[in-house]
Amino acid sequence: MIVSKKDPLKLGVEYLRCAEFLRPAIDIHKTHSLLDIFGMLVSGHAFLVALKDSAGILEIVRYPKYKSCRIWLAGGKMDELLDIYPKIQIWAKRKGCKKIEILGRKGWEKVFQDHKKEAVVLTKEL
């Protein structure tokens, strides 16, 4: 289920429950803390996908020519995450998105072979 700021109590309860699934991805990326992400959820800048044994974070990215749904963080049971993916696509279309973006580790390419690689993110510590 996708939980938004429209139900703040449910959002808080589900986020606390799902934090353990998201923590490994958060620790890999090191761009946000659990509190930072909760702030994004409460402000409506991100959406929580709360499943029984998995979770994900979605963002709607607004480009000048279209909107895209970015799947930014995910963790938990792979089968649950793959099962919810068609529903996320339907949700994204309803939100006016033209594309889905998956931001993650290289291994996701093997899982989503029918997706097009449009970019590579390179980083360097300064």
Secondary structure, 3 states (H helix, E strand, C coil): CEECCCCHHHHHHHHHHHHHHHHHHHHHHCCCCHHHHHHHHHHCCCEEEECCCEEEEEEEEECCCCEEEEEEEEEECHHHHHHHHHHHHHHHHHCCEEEEEECCCCCHHHHCCCCCCCCCCCCCCC
